[in-house]
Amino acid sequence: MTRGIIERISGPIIFAKGLEGCGLYDVVNVGQKKLMGEIIRQNQGSATIQVYEDVTGLKIGDCVESADRPLSLHLGPGLVGTIYDGIQRPLKTMYEESGAFLAAGDRAEALDVQKKWDFAATLKQGDPIAPGMALGTVQETSSILHSIMVPPTVRGRVLKEFKGSGSYTVDEVIGVTELGEELKLSQYWPVRRPRPYSEKLGVTEPLITGLRVIDVFFPLSKGGTAAIPGGFGTGKTMTQHSVAKWCDADLIIYIGCGERGNEMTDVLTEFPEIIDPRTGRSLMERTILIANTSNMPVAAREVSLYSGITLAEYYRDMGMAVAIMADSTSRWAEALRELSGRMEEMPAEEGFPAYLPTRLAEFYERAGRVISLNNKEGSVSVIGAVSPPGGDFSEPVTQHTKRFIRCFWALDRDLANARHYPAIGWIESYSEYADEVKDWWERQNPEWLSIRSRALDLLKTEQRLQQIVRLVGPDALPDSERLVLMVSDMIKNGFLQQNSFDKIDMYCAAEKQIAILSLIMRFYDRTLALIKNGAPLGQIAALKCREEIVRIKSEIANDKIEQVKQIEGRMETEIGDLERTYRKVEMQ
């Protein structure tokens, strides 16, 4: 174990001598309390260390000990349902041992090393093995079947010794390779190194979130990347909570990075109470939480995103679709800025370090849909919240994030103030995944892409018409353009807006989503033809079916889609009656 001495302290940044033989990103224990830190720079005769805990009380001359290994996570059964901080300390366990406030230097095992897990082996002694191959499985929770995989770093090719099925702790040796490498139910992996895979695939299937504005207008694929930028109070955290609750991922990883404590408290209290619609059990049985609130050490905030993505890649390698909610990457970038300033680096835009784009790219590029080393298909989808000061989307974090993501859900202040939820604006938002998930959606409705494009065009036309209305009033517009305003309101109120407290409307199935929008666009086509035949807009606005269409979202359950057809039938009857009336008038 290499030892050094502190020669300078600048907040969470420590400068030490005597660590020249240590590697970059090696873990160190600092001072008498053995605070966890990481070597982030090596100069001749001096190592720069960022400490992940409160450094109060450290002094010049204190000892620094290197662990001679990079910062790594302990991966194995027991991760799911646990609440960690950024350096994988289990907060619930530490609360039970130490109380509500963590003392500097407190430690606890990331995984329960006493608990025995029932291991069902799929190999036997003497079988050939390869990195990533599944040795067997453990039923981690009722929702998660955990594959025990050969670590990617193992070089042995044969199971020389193997205990087979049985009950084991995570640290108990269950097998040995011909090279003497020990295999356990758990393994370690460095957080800053992506886990290897066999092949990266294109994205083809959407991540269904139950939010209509996302799934239909701005879809995110499984294995894709998205950003939710918005000013304070526009609903970033609520939107991420909703996606985490309802999306069809196999596993959810929620990272509270530098957010307020009350927001993380909502997550910690709500998620265990939520019933997972897929399993009928608690949502926590397929969720991992990482809590690094704004009052926790800033360096731990910086590493929390890497911890989350490492956990996601581990479960991805088992063949799962994993979704990460990072709330928020702006607070993470602010941690980078503070640490960079402490190291006296040359600042770039708005004081952020020049390597901010590189770090953002390293994070988002670890998303994707892959074939793992054991030939299973898995994916990691990343949804990062961005908190631009004053809602200014031109600031560096938002602009650099847009370079590395393909789905942009821009939150609109006016929509949020009008209590329109979710407040995702349809003008600034975009998704580059629409063409790639088109085949999946067209199995729900062959005209999905056409309906989506026409609806978005209608909303953009409505925005231009609203500028005219503000100047001269709606009565100056012809009926065909006033119809655009009316149908756009139907799209906004009957399709885009959802009620997160309504048992029916809080989640909308994909089939119901496209059925609603298709019916609204059908209403527009039929009534536009009526106006061209001379029917006044007032009579069209008085049609009973118009209100029925707007109320579909909250009155027709996801499993009763056939009732939408009944409303469509009544719409055709009402419009048909009006059509016949004006056809007679025309003939006279």
For each residue, the residues with C-beta under 8 A, 3 or more apart:
1: 65 66 67 68
2: 18 19 21 22 65 66 68
3: 18 63 64 65 66
4: 16 17 18 19 28 47 63 64 65 66
5: 16 17 18 61 62 63 64
6: 9 14 15 16 30 31 58 59 60 61 62 63 64
7: 15 16 17 46 60
8: 14 15 60
9: 6 13 14 15 55 58 59 60
10: 13 14 15 342 343
11: 55 338 342
12: 50 51 52 55 297 298 299 339 342
13: 9 10 48 49 50 51 339 342 343
14: 6 8 9 10 30 37 48 49 50 51 55 58 64
15: 6 7 8 9 10 46 47 48 49
16: 4 5 6 7 19 28 46 47 49 64
17: 4 5 7 45 46 47
18: 2 3 4 5 64
19: 2 4 16 22 28 39 42 47 64 66
20: 42 44 45 47
21: 2
22: 2 19 26 28 39 42 47 66 68
23: 26 39 68 70
24: 39 40 41 42
25: 38 39 40 70 71 190 192
26: 22 23 38 39 66 67 68 69 70
27: 36 37 38 66 67 69 70 71 72
28: 4 16 19 22 36 37 38 39 49 64 65 66 67
29: 34 35 36 37 64 65 67
30: 6 14 34 35 36 37 49 51 55 58 62 64
31: 6 34 35 57 58 62 63 64
32: 62 63
33: 53 57 104 105
34: 29 30 31 65 105
35: 29 30 31 51 52 53 54 55 58 104 105
36: 27 28 29 30 51 52 53 87
37: 14 27 28 29 30 49 50 51 52 64 299
38: 25 26 27 28 49 50 52 71 299 303
39: 19 22 23 24 25 26 28 42 47 48 49 66
40: 24 25 48 49 50 343
41: 24 47 48 343
42: 19 20 22 24 39 47 48
43: 46 47 48
44: 20
45: 17 20
46: 7 15 16 17 43
47: 4 15 16 17 19 20 22 39 41 42 43 64
48: 13 14 15 39 40 41 42 43 343
49: 13 14 15 16 28 30 37 38 39 40 64
50: 12 13 14 37 38 40 299 302 339
51: 12 13 14 30 35 36 37 55 58 297 299
52: 12 35 36 37 38 86 87 297 299 300 303
53: 33 35 36 104 105 297 300
54: 35 104 297
55: 9 11 12 14 30 35 51 58 104
56: 104
57: 31 33 104
58: 6 9 14 30 31 35 51 55 62
59: 6 9 62
60: 6 7 8 9
61: 5 6
62: 5 6 30 31 32 58 59
63: 3 4 5 6 31 32
64: 3 4 5 6 14 16 18 19 28 29 30 31 37 47 49
65: 1 2 3 4 28 29 34
66: 1 2 3 4 19 22 26 27 28 39
67: 1 26 27 28 29
68: 1 2 22 23 26
69: 26 27 72 188
70: 23 25 26 27 190 191 192 193
71: 25 27 38 87 190 191 192 303
72: 27 69 188 189 190 191
73: 88 110 188 189 191 307 310 311 314
74: 88 109 110 111 170 186 188
75: 79 186 187 188 189 310 311 314
76: 79 111 146 148 170 184 185 186 187
77: 111 117 138 140 146 148 170 185 186
78: 82 111 112 115 117 140 170
79: 75 76 82 111 140 288 311 314
80: 140 141 143 144 146 251 285 286 287 288
81: 141 284 285 287 288
82: 78 79 90 92 288 289
83: 90 91 92 268 289 290 291
84: 88 89 90 91 110 288 289 290 291 307
85: 88 89 91 102 290 291 292 296 300 304
86: 52 257 290 292 296 300 301 302 303 304 307
87: 36 52 71 300 303 307
88: 73 74 84 85 110 307
89: 84 85 94 102 106 107 108 110
90: 82 83 84 93 94 108 109 110
91: 83 84 85 94 95 102 291
92: 82 83 95 96
93: 90 96 97 108 109
94: 89 90 91 97 98 102 106 108
95: 91 92 98 99 100
96: 92 93
97: 93 94 106 108
98: 94 95 101 102 103 106
99: 95
100: 95
101: 98
102: 85 89 91 94 98 106
103: 98 106
104: 33 35 53 54 55 56 57
105: 33 34 35 53
106: 89 94 97 98 102 103
107: 89
108: 89 90 93 94 97
109: 74 90 93 112 113
110: 73 74 84 88 89 90
111: 74 76 77 78 79 170 186
112: 78 109 115 170
113: 109 169 170 171
114: 169
115: 78 112 169 170
116: 167 168 169
117: 77 78 138 140 167 168 169 170 185
118: 138 139 166 167
119: 136 137 138 148 165 166 167 168 174 185
120: 136 137 138 165
121: 124 135 136 162 164 165
122: 134 135 136 137
123: 127 129 133 135 136 159 162
124: 121 127 159 162 164
125: 159 160 161 162 164
126: 158 159 160 162
127: 123 124 158 159 162
128: 157 158 159
129: 123 133 135 150 154 156 157 158 159 177
130: 133 150 157 373
131: 150 151 152 153 154 196 373
132: 149 150 152 196 317 372 373 374
133: 123 129 130 149 150 373 374
134: 122 137 147 148 149 150 318 374
135: 121 122 123 129 148 149 150 162 174 175 183
136: 119 120 121 122 123 147 148 165
137: 119 120 122 134 145 146 147 148
138: 77 117 118 119 120 145 146 148 185
139: 118 142 144 145 146
140: 77 78 79 80 117 144 145 146
141: 80 81 144 285 286
142: 139 279 281 285
143: 80 276 278 279 281 285 286
144: 80 139 140 141 250 251 285 286
145: 137 138 139 140
146: 76 77 80 137 138 139 140 318
147: 134 136 137 317 318 319 374
148: 76 77 119 134 135 136 137 138 174 185
149: 132 133 134 135 187 317 318 373 374
150: 129 130 131 132 133 134 135 154 183
151: 131 154 183 187 189
152: 131 132 189 195 196 373
153: 131
154: 129 131 150 151 177 181 183
155: 177 179 181
156: 129 160 177 178 179 180 181
157: 128 129 130 177 178
158: 126 127 128 129 177 178
159: 123 124 125 126 127 128 129 162 175 176 177 183
160: 125 126 156 176 177 178
161: 125 175 176
162: 121 123 124 125 126 127 135 159 174 175 176
163: 166 168 174 175
164: 121 124 125
165: 119 120 121 136
166: 118 119 163
167: 116 117 118 119
168: 116 117 119 163 172 174 184 185
169: 113 114 115 116 117 172 185
170: 74 76 77 78 111 112 113 115 117 184 185 186
171: 113 184 185 186
172: 168 169 184 185
173: 176 182 183 184
174: 119 135 148 162 163 168 183 184 185
175: 135 159 161 162 163 182 183
176: 159 160 161 162 173 180 181 182 183
177: 129 154 155 156 157 158 159 160 180 181 183
178: 156 157 158 160
179: 155 156
180: 156 176 177
181: 154 155 156 176 177
182: 173 175 176
183: 135 150 151 154 159 173 174 175 176 177
184: 76 168 170 171 172 173 174 187
185: 76 77 117 119 138 148 168 169 170 171 172 174
186: 74 75 76 77 111 170 171
187: 75 76 149 151 184
188: 69 72 73 74 75
189: 72 73 75 151 152 193 195 310 314
190: 25 70 71 72 193 310
191: 70 71 72 73 303 306 307 310
192: 25 70 71 306
193: 70 189 190
194: 313 366
195: 152 189 310 313 314 316 317
196: 131 132 152 373
197: 200 317 370 371 372 373
198: 370 371 372 373 375
199: 370 371
200: 197 368 369 370
201: 223 368 369 370 371 377
202: 369 436
203: 221 222 223 224 369 379 433 436 437
204: 221 369 436 437 439 440
205: 221 222 437 440
206: 215 219 220 221 222 433 437 440 441 510
207: 219 220 221 222 224 247 248 249 321 323 381
208: 215 247 248 510
209: 214 215 220 242 243 246 247
210: 215 242 246 247 506 507 508 509
211: 214 215 239 242 243 246 422 498 508
212: 215 216 217 495 496 498 508 513 516 517 553
213: 216 217 218 422 424 426 495 496
214: 209 211 217 218 219 220 243 409 422 424
215: 206 208 209 210 211 212 219 508 510 513
216: 212 213 219 448 452 513 514 517
217: 212 213 214 426 429 431 452 455 456 496
218: 213 214 407 408 409 424 429 430 431
219: 206 207 214 215 216 407 431 433 434 437 441
220: 206 207 209 214 224 226 381 383 407 431 433
221: 203 204 205 206 207 224 369 381 433 436 437
222: 203 205 206 207 249 321 369 379 381
223: 201 203 321 367 368 369 370 379 380 381
224: 203 207 220 221 367 381 382 406 407 433
225: 364 367 381 382 383 384 404 405 406 407
226: 220 381 382 383 384 405 406 407 408 409
227: 329 383 384 385 386 398 401 402 405 407 408 409
228: 236 239 240 383 384 385 386 409 411 424
229: 236 385 386 387 388 393 398 401 408 409 410 411
230: 234 235 236 385 386 387 388 391 410 411 412 413 416 423
231: 234 387 388 390 391 411 413
232: 387 391
233: 416
234: 230 231 391 411 412 413 416 423
235: 230 238 239 411 416 421 422 423
236: 228 229 230 239 240 327 328 385 386 387 411
237: 240 241 259 263 327 385
238: 235 241 242 421 422 500
239: 211 228 235 236 242 243 409 411 422 424
240: 228 236 237 243 244 254 325 327 383 385
241: 237 238 244 245 266 267 270
242: 209 210 211 238 239 245 246 422 500 506
243: 209 211 214 239 240 246 247 323 325 383
244: 240 241 247 252 254 271 287 323 325
245: 241 242 271 274 283
246: 209 210 211 242 243 277 506 507
247: 207 208 209 210 243 244 252 323
248: 207 208 278 321
249: 207 222 252 320 321 322 323 381
250: 144 286 315 320 321 322
251: 80 144 286 287 288 312 315 320 321 322 323
252: 244 247 249 283 286 287 288 322 323 325
253: 287 288 289 290 308 311 312 322 323 324 325
254: 240 244 267 271 287 288 289 290 324 325 327
255: 290 292 304 305 307 308 324 325 326 327
256: 259 263 264 267 289 290 291 292 293 327
257: 86 290 292 301 304 305 326 327 328 329 331 332
258: 292 293 294 301 328 330 331 332 334 335
259: 237 256 263 264 293 294 327 328 331
260: 263 264 293 294
261: 264 265 293 294 295
262: 265 266
263: 237 256 259 260 266 267 327
264: 256 259 260 261 267 268 291 293
265: 261 262 268 269
266: 241 262 263 269 270
267: 241 254 256 263 264 270 271 289 291
268: 83 264 265 271 272 289 291
269: 265 266 272 273
270: 241 266 267 273 274
271: 244 245 254 267 268 274 282 283 284 287 289
272: 268 269 282 283 284
273: 269 270 282
274: 245 270 271 282 283
275: 280 281 282 283
276: 143 279 280 281 282 283 285 286
277: 246 280 507
278: 143 248
279: 142 143 276 285 286
280: 275 276 277
281: 142 143 275 276 285
282: 271 272 273 274 275 276 285
283: 245 252 271 272 274 275 276 286 287
284: 81 271 272 287
285: 80 81 141 142 143 144 276 279 281 282
286: 80 141 143 144 250 251 252 276 279 283
287: 80 81 244 251 252 253 254 271 283 284
288: 79 80 81 82 84 251 252 253 254 311
289: 82 83 84 253 254 256 267 268 271
290: 83 84 85 86 253 254 255 256 257 304 307 308
291: 83 84 85 91 256 264 267 268
292: 85 86 255 256 257 258 296 300 301 304
293: 256 258 259 260 261 264 296
294: 258 259 260 261 331
295: 261
296: 85 86 292 293 300 301
297: 12 51 52 53 54 300 301
298: 12 301 302 335 338 339
299: 12 37 38 50 51 52 302 303 335 339
300: 52 53 85 86 87 292 296 297 303 304
301: 86 257 258 292 296 297 298 304 331 332 335
302: 50 86 298 299 305 332 335 336 339
303: 38 52 71 86 87 191 299 300 306 307
304: 85 86 255 257 290 292 300 301 307 308 332
305: 255 257 302 308 309 326 329 332 363
306: 191 192 303 309 310 363
307: 73 84 86 87 88 191 255 290 303 304 310 311
308: 253 255 290 304 305 311 312 324 326
309: 305 306 312 313 324 363 366 380 382
310: 73 75 189 190 191 195 306 307 313 314
311: 73 75 79 253 288 307 308 314 315
312: 251 253 308 309 315 316 322 324 366 380
313: 194 195 309 310 316 317 366 380
314: 73 75 79 189 195 310 311 317 318
315: 250 251 311 312 318 320 322 378
316: 195 312 313 319 320 322 370 372 378 379 380
317: 132 147 149 195 197 313 314 372 373 374 376 378
318: 134 146 147 149 314 315 372 376 378
319: 147 316 372 376 377 378
320: 249 250 251 315 316 378
321: 207 222 223 248 249 250 251 378 379 381
322: 249 250 251 252 253 312 315 316 378 379 380 381
323: 207 243 244 247 249 251 252 253 380 381 383
324: 253 254 255 308 309 312 367 380 381 382 383
325: 240 243 244 252 253 254 255 383 385
326: 255 257 305 308 329 332 363 382 383 384 385
327: 236 237 240 254 255 256 257 259 263 385
328: 236 257 258 259 331 332 384 385 386 387
329: 227 257 305 326 332 333 360 363 384 385 386 397 401
330: 258 333 334 385 386 387 388 397
331: 257 258 259 294 301 328 334 335 387
332: 257 258 301 302 304 305 326 328 329 335 336
333: 329 330 336 337 352 356 360 396 397
334: 258 330 331 337 338
335: 258 298 299 301 302 331 332 338 339
336: 302 332 333 339 340 352 353 356 359
337: 333 334 340 341 347 351 352 353
338: 11 298 334 335 341 342
339: 12 13 50 298 299 302 335 336 342 343
340: 336 337 343 345 347 352 353
341: 337 338 344 345 347 351
342: 10 11 12 13 338 339
343: 10 13 40 41 48 339 340
344: 341
345: 340 341 353 354
346: 354
347: 337 340 341 351 352 353 354
348: 351 352 353 354 356 396
349: 352 396
350: 395 396
351: 337 341 347 348
352: 333 336 337 340 347 348 349 356 396 397
353: 336 337 340 345 347 348 356
354: 345 346 347 348
355: 358 359
356: 333 336 348 352 353 359 360 396 397 400
357: 360 361 400 403 404
358: 355 361 362
359: 336 355 356 362 363
360: 329 333 356 357 363 364 397 400 401 403 404
361: 357 358 364 365 403 404
362: 358 359 365 366
363: 305 306 309 326 329 359 360 366 382 384
364: 225 360 361 367 382 384 401 404 405
365: 361 362 368 404
366: 194 309 312 313 362 363 380 382
367: 223 224 225 324 364 380 381 382
368: 200 201 223 365 379 380
369: 200 201 202 203 204 221 222 223 377 378 379
370: 197 198 199 200 201 223 316 377 378 379
371: 197 198 199 201 375 376 377
372: 132 197 198 316 317 318 319 375 376 377 378
373: 130 131 132 133 149 152 196 197 198 317
374: 132 133 134 147 149 317
375: 198 371 372
376: 317 318 319 371 372
377: 201 319 369 370 371 372
378: 315 316 317 318 319 320 321 322 369 370 372
379: 203 222 223 316 321 322 368 369 370
380: 223 309 312 313 316 322 323 324 366 367 368
381: 207 220 221 222 223 224 225 226 249 321 322 323 324 367
382: 224 225 226 309 324 326 363 364 366 367
383: 220 225 226 227 228 240 243 323 324 325 326
384: 225 226 227 228 326 328 329 363 364 401 405
385: 227 228 229 230 236 237 240 325 326 327 328 329 330
386: 227 228 229 230 236 328 329 330 397 398 401
387: 229 230 231 232 236 328 330 331
388: 229 230 231 330 391 392 393 395 397 398
389: 392 395
390: 231
391: 230 231 232 234 388 413
392: 388 389 395 398
393: 229 388 398 399 410 428
394: 398 399
395: 350 388 389 392 398 399
396: 333 348 349 350 352 356 399 400
397: 329 330 333 352 356 360 386 388 400 401
398: 227 229 386 388 392 393 394 395 401 402
399: 393 394 395 396 402 403
400: 356 357 360 396 397 403 404
401: 227 229 329 360 364 384 386 397 398 404 405
402: 227 398 399 405 408
403: 357 360 361 399 400
404: 225 357 360 361 364 365 400 401
405: 225 226 227 364 384 401 402 408
406: 224 225 226 431 432 433
407: 218 219 220 224 225 226 227 430 431 432 433
408: 218 226 227 229 402 405 428 429 430 431
409: 214 218 226 227 228 229 239 424 429
410: 229 230 393 424 425 428 429
411: 228 229 230 231 234 235 236 239 415 416 422 423 424 425
412: 230 234 415 416 423 424 425 428
413: 230 231 234 391 416 417 423
414: 417 418
415: 411 412 418 420 423 424 425
416: 230 233 234 235 411 412 413 419 420 423
417: 413 414
418: 414 415
419: 416
420: 415 416 423 492 496 497
421: 235 238 497 498 499 500
422: 211 213 214 235 238 239 242 411 498
423: 230 234 235 411 412 413 415 416 420
424: 213 214 218 228 239 409 410 411 412 415 429
425: 410 411 412 415 428 429
426: 213 217 429 456 459 496
427: 459 460 463
428: 393 408 410 412 425
429: 217 218 408 409 410 424 425 426
430: 218 407 408
431: 217 218 219 220 406 407 408 434
432: 406 407 435
433: 203 206 219 220 221 224 406 407 436 437
434: 219 431 437 438 449 452
435: 432 438 449
436: 202 203 204 221 433
437: 203 204 205 206 219 221 433 434 440 441
438: 434 435 441 442 448 449
439: 204 442 443
440: 204 205 206 437 443 444
441: 206 219 437 438 444 445 448 449 510 514
442: 438 439 445 446 447 448 449
443: 439 440
444: 440 441 448 510 511 514
445: 441 442 448 451 514 515 518
446: 442
447: 442 450 451 518
448: 216 438 441 442 444 445 451 452 514
449: 434 435 438 441 442 452 453
450: 447 453 454
451: 445 447 448 454 455 514 517 518 521
452: 216 217 434 448 449 455 456 517
453: 449 450 456 457
454: 450 451 457 458 521
455: 217 451 452 458 459 491 495 517 520 521
456: 217 426 452 453 459 460
457: 453 454 460 461
458: 454 455 461 462 484 487 488 491 524
459: 426 427 455 456 462 463 488 491 492
460: 427 456 457 463 464
461: 457 458 464 465 484 488
462: 458 459 465 466 484 485 488
463: 427 459 460 466 467
464: 460 461 467 468
465: 461 462 468 469 477 481 484 485
466: 462 463 469 470 485
467: 463 464 470 471
468: 464 465 471 472 476 477
469: 465 466 472 473 474 477 485
470: 466 467
471: 467 468
472: 468 469 476
473: 469 476
474: 469 477 482 485
475:
476: 468 472 473
477: 465 468 469 474 481 482 485
478: 481 482
479: 482 483 531 536 537
480: 483 484 528 531 532
481: 465 477 478 484 485
482: 474 477 478 479 485 486 537
483: 479 480 486 487 524 527 528 531 537 540
484: 458 461 462 465 480 481 487 488
485: 462 465 466 469 474 477 481 482 488 489
486: 482 483 489 490 537 540 541
487: 458 483 484 490 491 520 523 524 527
488: 458 459 461 462 484 485 491 492
489: 485 486 492 493
490: 486 487 493 494 495 520 523 546 549 550
491: 455 458 459 487 488 494 495 496 517 520
492: 420 459 488 489 495 496 497
493: 489 490 496 497 550
494: 490 491 497 516 520 549 550 551 552 553
495: 212 213 455 490 491 492 516 517 520 553
496: 212 213 217 420 426 491 492 493
497: 420 421 492 493 494
498: 211 212 421 422 502 505 506 508 553
499: 421 502 505 506 554
500: 238 242 421 505 506
501: 506
502: 498 499 505 506 554
503: 506
504: 553 554 555 556 557 558
505: 498 499 500 502 508 553 554
506: 210 242 246 498 499 500 501 502 503
507: 210 246 277 558
508: 210 211 212 215 498 505 512 513 516 553 558
509: 210 512 513 558 559 561
510: 206 208 215 441 444 513 514
511: 444 514 515 558 561
512: 508 509 515 516 552 556 558 561 564
513: 212 215 216 508 509 510 516 517
514: 216 441 444 445 448 451 510 511 517 518
515: 445 511 512 518 519 561 564
516: 212 494 495 508 512 513 519 520 549 552 553 564
517: 212 216 451 452 455 491 495 513 514 520 521
518: 445 447 451 514 515 521 522
519: 515 516 522 523 549 552 564 567 568 571
520: 455 487 490 491 494 495 516 517 523 524 549
521: 451 454 455 517 518 524 525
522: 518 519 525 526 568 571
523: 487 490 519 520 526 527 545 546 549 571 575
524: 458 483 487 520 521 527 528
525: 521 522 528 529
526: 522 523 529 530 571 572 575
527: 483 487 523 524 530 531 535 540 575
528: 480 483 524 525 531 532
529: 525 526 532 533 579
530: 526 527 533 535 540 575 578 579 582
531: 479 480 483 527 528 534 535 537 540
532: 480 528 529
533: 529 530 579 582 583 586
534: 531 582 585 586
535: 527 530 531 539 540 578 579 581 582
536: 479 539 540
537: 479 482 483 486 531 540 541
538: 541 542
539: 535 536 542 543 578
540: 483 486 527 530 531 535 536 537 543 546 578
541: 486 537 538 546
542: 538 539
543: 539 540 546 571 574 575 578
544: 547 548 570 574
545: 523 548 549 567 570 571 574 575
546: 490 523 540 541 543 549 550
547: 544 550 551
548: 544 545 551 552 567 570 571
549: 490 494 516 519 520 523 545 546 552 567 571
550: 490 493 494 546 547 553
551: 494 547 548 554 555
552: 494 512 516 519 548 549 555 556 564 567
553: 212 494 495 498 504 505 508 516 550 556
554: 499 502 504 505 551
555: 504 551 552
556: 504 512 552 553 560 561 563 564
557: 504 560
558: 504 507 508 509 511 512 561
559: 509
560: 556 557 563
561: 509 511 512 515 556 558 564 565
562: 565 566
563: 556 560 566 567
564: 512 515 516 519 552 556 561 567 568
565: 561 562 568 569
566: 562 563 569 570
567: 519 545 548 549 552 563 564 570 571
568: 519 522 564 565 571 572
569: 565 566 572 573
570: 544 545 548 566 567 573 574
571: 519 522 523 526 543 545 548 549 567 568 574 575
572: 526 568 569 575 576
573: 569 570 576 577
574: 543 544 545 570 571 577 578
575: 523 526 527 530 543 545 571 572 578 579
576: 572 573 579 580
577: 573 574 580 581
578: 530 535 539 540 543 574 575 581 582
579: 529 530 533 535 575 576 582 583
580: 576 577 583 584
581: 535 577 578 584 585
582: 530 533 534 535 578 579 585 586
583: 533 579 580 586 587
584: 580 581 587 588
585: 534 581 582 588
586: 533 534 582 583
587: 583 584
588: 584 585
